[in-house]
């Protein structure tokens, strides 16, 4: 078990976004968090990554409690994420965007960087080599010197994933990674995520509305509706579940 969510509740004033929700994800699993808009999916992501504090409940990563830890400490513990709306530094190159994810991978001092001492150069070389290795794996190394904003939507998504991978996560959270992609890009992304899981030995938790994508990719899914879990298990069982169909998947049973 890599992630364990225990009885998480999150309220915003009088509105309960997550209501006593529990689930767990096994190491190297690809797990889908699905449900209609407003079900609480992104709220759950924000709790896992430390952007929100839960009203009650606990979050454990690899057996260690990370509830209420600062966001940067959760990243260091081994969680990285992407966003539904791609968040890149558009005025920076692709390489520089990915190097941001490697900022904790160096340990030279401020003085060493100012004076350009040997350790500074050796470590800068090492992290650039690591960034290039990730880009090569994702097929975007040819764009390394281009502005991130000049790339196609699908390539920008890969840059965002590359930056997340640069933090060496145990768990990668993807918020609607296939949003805005055409069918060919979606198919390519699914195959890429399988390769990422195997290459980097990580677990993937994703939010997604493209049910064909989820069906092809995910080992298990959990369905949220108004902040409550209404199903957890195989996607092929989810599409037969009356409560799931009623809440969200009425037109999915033929997908």
C-alpha atoms as a printed R data frame, in Angstrom:
    type eleno elety resid chain resno       x      y       z
1   ATOM     1    CA   UNK     A     1   0.000  0.000   0.000
2   ATOM     2    CA   UNK     A     2   1.492  3.341  -1.075
3   ATOM     3    CA   UNK     A     3  -1.375  5.715  -0.230
4   ATOM     4    CA   UNK     A     4  -3.996  5.382   2.465
5   ATOM     5    CA   UNK     A     5  -6.866  7.828   2.939
6   ATOM     6    CA   UNK     A     6  -8.645  7.383   6.273
7   ATOM     7    CA   UNK     A     7 -12.045  8.972   6.936
8   ATOM     8    CA   UNK     A     8 -11.295 12.260   5.190
9   ATOM     9    CA   UNK     A     9 -13.911 14.984   5.538
10  ATOM    10    CA   UNK     A    10 -13.510 18.479   4.099
11  ATOM    11    CA   UNK     A    11 -16.031 21.244   4.689
12  ATOM    12    CA   UNK     A    12 -16.068 24.746   3.265
13  ATOM    13    CA   UNK     A    13 -18.330 26.645   5.618
14  ATOM    14    CA   UNK     A    14 -21.579 24.713   5.579
15  ATOM    15    CA   UNK     A    15 -20.745 22.817   2.383
16  ATOM    16    CA   UNK     A    16 -19.283 19.318   2.769
17  ATOM    17    CA   UNK     A    17 -17.058 18.652  -0.258
18  ATOM    18    CA   UNK     A    18 -15.660 15.323   1.017
19  ATOM    19    CA   UNK     A    19 -17.683 13.244   3.454
20  ATOM    20    CA   UNK     A    20 -15.877 10.590   5.538
21  ATOM    21    CA   UNK     A    21 -14.081  9.065   2.548
22  ATOM    22    CA   UNK     A    22 -11.530  6.255   2.826
23  ATOM    23    CA   UNK     A    23  -9.564  4.341   0.203
24  ATOM    24    CA   UNK     A    24  -6.112  2.923  -0.412
25  ATOM    25    CA   UNK     A    25  -3.853  2.468  -3.431
26  ATOM    26    CA   UNK     A    26  -1.307 -0.301  -3.871
27  ATOM    27    CA   UNK     A    27   2.235  0.250  -5.072
28  ATOM    28    CA   UNK     A    28   2.546  0.435  -8.894
29  ATOM    29    CA   UNK     A    29  -1.236  0.565  -9.317
30  ATOM    30    CA   UNK     A    30  -2.946  2.957 -11.727
31  ATOM    31    CA   UNK     A    31  -6.004  4.129  -9.824
32  ATOM    32    CA   UNK     A    32  -8.806  6.287 -11.209
33  ATOM    33    CA   UNK     A    33 -10.791  8.802  -9.165
34  ATOM    34    CA   UNK     A    34 -13.956  9.511 -11.135
35  ATOM    35    CA   UNK     A    35 -17.365 11.087 -10.687
36  ATOM    36    CA   UNK     A    36 -19.482 14.002 -11.900
37  ATOM    37    CA   UNK     A    37 -18.401 17.630 -11.675
38  ATOM    38    CA   UNK     A    38 -18.557 18.818  -8.083
39  ATOM    39    CA   UNK     A    39 -18.101 15.307  -6.683
40  ATOM    40    CA   UNK     A    40 -15.014 16.325  -4.691
41  ATOM    41    CA   UNK     A    41 -12.256 14.814  -6.835
42  ATOM    42    CA   UNK     A    42  -9.991 17.854  -7.088
43  ATOM    43    CA   UNK     A    43 -10.647 18.656  -3.428
44  ATOM    44    CA   UNK     A    44  -9.269 15.212  -2.595
45  ATOM    45    CA   UNK     A    45  -6.187 15.889  -4.730
46  ATOM    46    CA   UNK     A    46  -5.657 19.177  -2.904
47  ATOM    47    CA   UNK     A    47  -5.865 17.434   0.465
48  ATOM    48    CA   UNK     A    48  -3.377 14.735  -0.587
49  ATOM    49    CA   UNK     A    49  -0.901 17.341  -1.859
50  ATOM    50    CA   UNK     A    50  -1.244 19.641   1.144
51  ATOM    51    CA   UNK     A    51  -3.019 22.511  -0.590
52  ATOM    52    CA   UNK     A    52  -6.037 21.970   1.666
53  ATOM    53    CA   UNK     A    53  -6.169 20.812   5.262
54  ATOM    54    CA   UNK     A    54  -8.877 18.224   5.911
55  ATOM    55    CA   UNK     A    55 -11.582 19.013   8.435
56  ATOM    56    CA   UNK     A    56 -10.972 15.530   9.816
57  ATOM    57    CA   UNK     A    57  -9.230 12.311   8.807
58  ATOM    58    CA   UNK     A    58  -5.698 11.270   7.933
59  ATOM    59    CA   UNK     A    59  -3.504 10.779   4.858
60  ATOM    60    CA   UNK     A    60  -0.623  8.287   4.837
61  ATOM    61    CA   UNK     A    61   2.080  7.930   2.190
62  ATOM    62    CA   UNK     A    62   4.043  4.691   2.315
63  ATOM    63    CA   UNK     A    63   2.938  4.214   5.922
64  ATOM    64    CA   UNK     A    64   3.943  7.714   7.068
65  ATOM    65    CA   UNK     A    65   1.356 10.303   8.066
66  ATOM    66    CA   UNK     A    66   1.496 13.379   5.826
67  ATOM    67    CA   UNK     A    67  -1.741 15.023   6.959
68  ATOM    68    CA   UNK     A    68  -1.382 18.820   7.235
69  ATOM    69    CA   UNK     A    69   2.262 18.826   6.128
70  ATOM    70    CA   UNK     A    70   3.444 21.749   4.037
71  ATOM    71    CA   UNK     A    71   3.162 21.293   0.296
72  ATOM    72    CA   UNK     A    72   6.920 21.289  -0.303
73  ATOM    73    CA   UNK     A    73   7.425 18.642   2.379
74  ATOM    74    CA   UNK     A    74   4.828 16.432   0.714
75  ATOM    75    CA   UNK     A    75   6.684 16.812  -2.585
76  ATOM    76    CA   UNK     A    76   9.899 15.781  -0.866
77  ATOM    77    CA   UNK     A    77   8.098 12.834   0.725
78  ATOM    78    CA   UNK     A    78   7.310 11.553  -2.778
79  ATOM    79    CA   UNK     A    79   4.110 13.043  -4.233
80  ATOM    80    CA   UNK     A    80   4.000 15.053  -7.465
81  ATOM    81    CA   UNK     A    81   1.029 16.294  -9.455
82  ATOM    82    CA   UNK     A    82  -0.121 17.883 -12.674
83  ATOM    83    CA   UNK     A    83  -3.154 20.126 -13.102
84  ATOM    84    CA   UNK     A    84  -6.280 20.112 -15.223
85  ATOM    85    CA   UNK     A    85  -5.216 23.454 -16.682
86  ATOM    86    CA   UNK     A    86  -1.566 23.058 -17.614
87  ATOM    87    CA   UNK     A    87   0.684 25.169 -15.394
88  ATOM    88    CA   UNK     A    88   4.006 25.868 -17.063
89  ATOM    89    CA   UNK     A    89   6.288 28.893 -17.008
90  ATOM    90    CA   UNK     A    90   5.440 30.005 -20.518
91  ATOM    91    CA   UNK     A    91   8.336 32.465 -20.839
92  ATOM    92    CA   UNK     A    92  10.892 29.786 -19.921
93  ATOM    93    CA   UNK     A    93  12.341 27.026 -22.057
94  ATOM    94    CA   UNK     A    94  11.170 23.450 -21.791
95  ATOM    95    CA   UNK     A    95  14.496 22.504 -20.174
96  ATOM    96    CA   UNK     A    96  14.229 25.269 -17.576
97  ATOM    97    CA   UNK     A    97  10.664 24.222 -16.727
98  ATOM    98    CA   UNK     A    98  11.870 20.706 -15.984
99  ATOM    99    CA   UNK     A    99  14.908 21.918 -14.051
100 ATOM   100    CA   UNK     A   100  12.516 23.559 -11.601
101 ATOM   101    CA   UNK     A   101  11.440 20.066 -10.593
102 ATOM   102    CA   UNK     A   102  15.082 19.252  -9.869
103 ATOM   103    CA   UNK     A   103  15.770 22.222  -7.613
104 ATOM   104    CA   UNK     A   104  15.967 19.966  -4.545
105 ATOM   105    CA   UNK     A   105  18.378 17.608  -6.318
106 ATOM   106    CA   UNK     A   106  21.411 19.797  -5.652
107 ATOM   107    CA   UNK     A   107  23.242 20.533  -2.419
108 ATOM   108    CA   UNK     A   108  25.811 23.166  -3.306
109 ATOM   109    CA   UNK     A   109  25.847 26.281  -1.149
110 ATOM   110    CA   UNK     A   110  24.847 29.788  -2.097
111 ATOM   111    CA   UNK     A   111  28.491 30.845  -1.935
112 ATOM   112    CA   UNK     A   112  29.502 27.988  -4.231
113 ATOM   113    CA   UNK     A   113  26.941 29.116  -6.776
114 ATOM   114    CA   UNK     A   114  28.023 32.759  -6.576
115 ATOM   115    CA   UNK     A   115  31.723 31.899  -6.906
116 ATOM   116    CA   UNK     A   116  31.046 29.202  -9.502
117 ATOM   117    CA   UNK     A   117  33.076 26.632  -7.614
118 ATOM   118    CA   UNK     A   118  33.615 23.109  -9.040
119 ATOM   119    CA   UNK     A   119  30.821 21.444  -7.042
120 ATOM   120    CA   UNK     A   120  28.327 23.935  -8.464
121 ATOM   121    CA   UNK     A   121  29.242 23.040 -12.046
122 ATOM   122    CA   UNK     A   122  29.325 19.290 -11.438
123 ATOM   123    CA   UNK     A   123  25.894 19.269  -9.839
124 ATOM   124    CA   UNK     A   124  24.382 21.583 -12.454
125 ATOM   125    CA   UNK     A   125  25.684 19.216 -15.120
126 ATOM   126    CA   UNK     A   126  24.192 16.219 -13.311
127 ATOM   127    CA   UNK     A   127  20.695 17.700 -13.001
128 ATOM   128    CA   UNK     A   128  20.702 18.849 -16.632
129 ATOM   129    CA   UNK     A   129  21.641 15.330 -17.692
130 ATOM   130    CA   UNK     A   130  18.773 13.969 -15.613
131 ATOM   131    CA   UNK     A   131  16.356 16.483 -17.157
132 ATOM   132    CA   UNK     A   132  17.484 15.517 -20.667
133 ATOM   133    CA   UNK     A   133  17.097 11.820 -19.820
134 ATOM   134    CA   UNK     A   134  13.486 12.420 -18.759
135 ATOM   135    CA   UNK     A   135  12.808 14.473 -21.891
136 ATOM   136    CA   UNK     A   136  14.262 11.745 -24.094
137 ATOM   137    CA   UNK     A   137  12.051  9.156 -22.441
138 ATOM   138    CA   UNK     A   138   8.955 11.296 -23.047
139 ATOM   139    CA   UNK     A   139   9.993 12.155 -26.604
140 ATOM   140    CA   UNK     A   140  10.281 15.915 -26.067
141 ATOM   141    CA   UNK     A   141  14.068 16.384 -26.004
142 ATOM   142    CA   UNK     A   142  13.941 18.122 -29.401
143 ATOM   143    CA   UNK     A   143  11.971 20.940 -27.769
144 ATOM   144    CA   UNK     A   144  14.361 21.506 -24.848
145 ATOM   145    CA   UNK     A   145  15.443 25.006 -25.941
146 ATOM   146    CA   UNK     A   146  12.003 26.150 -27.121
147 ATOM   147    CA   UNK     A   147   9.604 28.221 -25.067
148 ATOM   148    CA   UNK     A   148   7.073 26.014 -23.323
149 ATOM   149    CA   UNK     A   149   4.260 28.214 -24.646
150 ATOM   150    CA   UNK     A   150   5.224 27.477 -28.261
151 ATOM   151    CA   UNK     A   151   4.498 23.756 -27.991
152 ATOM   152    CA   UNK     A   152   1.305 21.933 -28.916
153 ATOM   153    CA   UNK     A   153  -1.142 21.119 -26.142
154 ATOM   154    CA   UNK     A   154  -0.118 17.472 -26.048
155 ATOM   155    CA   UNK     A   155   3.582 18.341 -25.839
156 ATOM   156    CA   UNK     A   156   2.936 20.876 -23.084
157 ATOM   157    CA   UNK     A   157   1.189 18.136 -21.119
158 ATOM   158    CA   UNK     A   158   4.303 15.985 -21.489
159 ATOM   159    CA   UNK     A   159   6.473 18.842 -20.230
160 ATOM   160    CA   UNK     A   160   4.274 19.142 -17.149
161 ATOM   161    CA   UNK     A   161   4.532 15.390 -16.552
162 ATOM   162    CA   UNK     A   162   8.315 15.581 -17.067
163 ATOM   163    CA   UNK     A   163   8.600 18.317 -14.436
164 ATOM   164    CA   UNK     A   164   6.596 16.174 -12.009
165 ATOM   165    CA   UNK     A   165   8.810 13.149 -12.721
166 ATOM   166    CA   UNK     A   166  11.892 15.273 -12.068
167 ATOM   167    CA   UNK     A   167  10.961 15.347  -8.366
168 ATOM   168    CA   UNK     A   168  11.402 11.526  -8.244
169 ATOM   169    CA   UNK     A   169   7.901 10.812  -6.903
170 ATOM   170    CA   UNK     A   170   6.573  7.585  -5.435
171 ATOM   171    CA   UNK     A   171   3.041  8.705  -6.330
172 ATOM   172    CA   UNK     A   172   2.081 10.762  -9.391
173 ATOM   173    CA   UNK     A   173  -1.276 12.570  -9.346
174 ATOM   174    CA   UNK     A   174  -2.701 13.514 -12.750
175 ATOM   175    CA   UNK     A   175  -5.713 15.827 -12.924
176 ATOM   176    CA   UNK     A   176  -7.567 15.114 -16.193
177 ATOM   177    CA   UNK     A   177  -4.396 14.369 -18.209
178 ATOM   178    CA   UNK     A   178  -6.362 13.558 -21.382
179 ATOM   179    CA   UNK     A   179  -8.477 16.738 -21.318
180 ATOM   180    CA   UNK     A   180  -8.298 18.591 -24.639
181 ATOM   181    CA   UNK     A   181  -6.553 15.762 -26.460
182 ATOM   182    CA   UNK     A   182  -7.705 14.114 -29.665
183 ATOM   183    CA   UNK     A   183  -8.203 10.314 -29.770
184 ATOM   184    CA   UNK     A   184  -4.717  9.609 -31.121
185 ATOM   185    CA   UNK     A   185  -3.087 11.775 -28.438
186 ATOM   186    CA   UNK     A   186  -5.206 10.090 -25.769
187 ATOM   187    CA   UNK     A   187  -4.146  6.623 -26.923
188 ATOM   188    CA   UNK     A   188  -0.505  7.692 -27.001
189 ATOM   189    CA   UNK     A   189  -0.810  9.164 -23.500
190 ATOM   190    CA   UNK     A   190  -2.251  5.937 -22.087
191 ATOM   191    CA   UNK     A   191   0.648  3.910 -23.468
192 ATOM   192    CA   UNK     A   192   3.096  6.504 -22.160
193 ATOM   193    CA   UNK     A   193   1.649  6.287 -18.642
194 ATOM   194    CA   UNK     A   194   2.110  2.508 -18.630
195 ATOM   195    CA   UNK     A   195   5.752  3.052 -19.608
196 ATOM   196    CA   UNK     A   196   6.201  5.758 -16.962
197 ATOM   197    CA   UNK     A   197   4.865  3.460 -14.256
198 ATOM   198    CA   UNK     A   198   7.272  0.702 -15.239
199 ATOM   199    CA   UNK     A   199  10.318  2.881 -15.968
200 ATOM   200    CA   UNK     A   200  10.127  5.009 -12.823
201 ATOM   201    CA   UNK     A   201   8.578  2.362 -10.544
202 ATOM   202    CA   UNK     A   202   5.782  4.677  -9.437
203 ATOM   203    CA   UNK     A   203   2.087  4.602  -8.654
204 ATOM   204    CA   UNK     A   204  -0.411  6.760 -10.541
205 ATOM   205    CA   UNK     A   205  -3.629  8.318  -9.247
206 ATOM   206    CA   UNK     A   206  -5.659 10.160 -11.844
207 ATOM   207    CA   UNK     A   207  -8.861 12.139 -12.234
208 ATOM   208    CA   UNK     A   208 -10.399 11.688 -15.655
209 ATOM   209    CA   UNK     A   209 -13.715 12.106 -17.472
210 ATOM   210    CA   UNK     A   210 -12.715 10.159 -20.591
211 ATOM   211    CA   UNK     A   211 -14.114  6.772 -19.603
212 ATOM   212    CA   UNK     A   212 -12.571  4.877 -22.505
213 ATOM   213    CA   UNK     A   213  -9.206  6.202 -21.371
214 ATOM   214    CA   UNK     A   214  -9.941  5.142 -17.774
215 ATOM   215    CA   UNK     A   215 -11.156  1.720 -18.892
216 ATOM   216    CA   UNK     A   216  -7.967  1.101 -20.866
217 ATOM   217    CA   UNK     A   217  -5.600  2.419 -18.212
218 ATOM   218    CA   UNK     A   218  -6.823  1.903 -14.653
219 ATOM   219    CA   UNK     A   219  -6.473 -1.190 -12.489
220 ATOM   220    CA   UNK     A   220  -9.218  0.068 -10.159
221 ATOM   221    CA   UNK     A   221 -11.450  3.096  -9.793
222 ATOM   222    CA   UNK     A   222 -13.306  4.883  -7.036
223 ATOM   223    CA   UNK     A   223 -16.465  6.817  -7.851
224 ATOM   224    CA   UNK     A   224 -17.321  9.902  -5.810
225 ATOM   225    CA   UNK     A   225 -20.728 11.568  -5.752
226 ATOM   226    CA   UNK     A   226 -21.298 14.658  -3.617
227 ATOM   227    CA   UNK     A   227 -18.153 13.835  -1.663
228 ATOM   228    CA   UNK     A   228 -19.167 10.267  -0.825
229 ATOM   229    CA   UNK     A   229 -17.753  7.027  -2.150
230 ATOM   230    CA   UNK     A   230 -20.434  5.137  -4.037
231 ATOM   231    CA   UNK     A   231 -18.193  2.521  -5.668
232 ATOM   232    CA   UNK     A   232 -14.661  1.138  -5.503
233 ATOM   233    CA   UNK     A   233 -13.353 -1.689  -7.652
234 ATOM   234    CA   UNK     A   234 -12.869 -2.672 -11.296
235 ATOM   235    CA   UNK     A   235 -14.136 -0.302 -13.973
236 ATOM   236    CA   UNK     A   236 -16.042 -3.148 -15.664
237 ATOM   237    CA   UNK     A   237 -18.011 -3.588 -12.449
238 ATOM   238    CA   UNK     A   238 -18.525  0.155 -12.028
239 ATOM   239    CA   UNK     A   239 -20.375  0.447 -15.316
240 ATOM   240    CA   UNK     A   240 -22.870 -2.185 -14.158
241 ATOM   241    CA   UNK     A   241 -23.475 -0.619 -10.750
242 ATOM   242    CA   UNK     A   242 -26.943  0.947 -10.540
243 ATOM   243    CA   UNK     A   243 -25.883  3.680  -8.135
244 ATOM   244    CA   UNK     A   244 -22.948  4.656 -10.315
245 ATOM   245    CA   UNK     A   245 -25.054  4.721 -13.462
246 ATOM   246    CA   UNK     A   246 -27.668  6.818 -11.733
247 ATOM   247    CA   UNK     A   247 -25.115  9.297 -10.387
248 ATOM   248    CA   UNK     A   248 -22.810  9.716 -13.325
249 ATOM   249    CA   UNK     A   249 -22.369  7.026 -15.934
250 ATOM   250    CA   UNK     A   250 -25.728  6.793 -17.600
251 ATOM   251    CA   UNK     A   251 -24.266  7.053 -21.102
252 ATOM   252    CA   UNK     A   252 -21.041  5.203 -20.277
253 ATOM   253    CA   UNK     A   253 -22.354  1.665 -20.278
254 ATOM   254    CA   UNK     A   254 -22.041  1.634 -24.050
255 ATOM   255    CA   UNK     A   255 -18.554  3.223 -24.115
